[in-house]
């Protein structure tokens, strides 16, 4: 993701909170009906990729927030 110019930025712009604590994109389409907590994993990985491009060290995200941990 970090090697594709603009991909992380586009994903960050799309995967936003829908106002109810769910990801606006992950809560529709094939994921409809699932509790896609925000920030979703795609958002977290896009954030990580953008940080990598900028040279900022971050710990890779986990699914712990989705599981309440």
Protein Blocks (a to p, Z undefined) as FASTA:
>chain_A
ZZmghklmmmmmmmccehlopafklmgcjlgoiacddddfklmmmmmmmmmmnopacddd
dfklmnoZZ
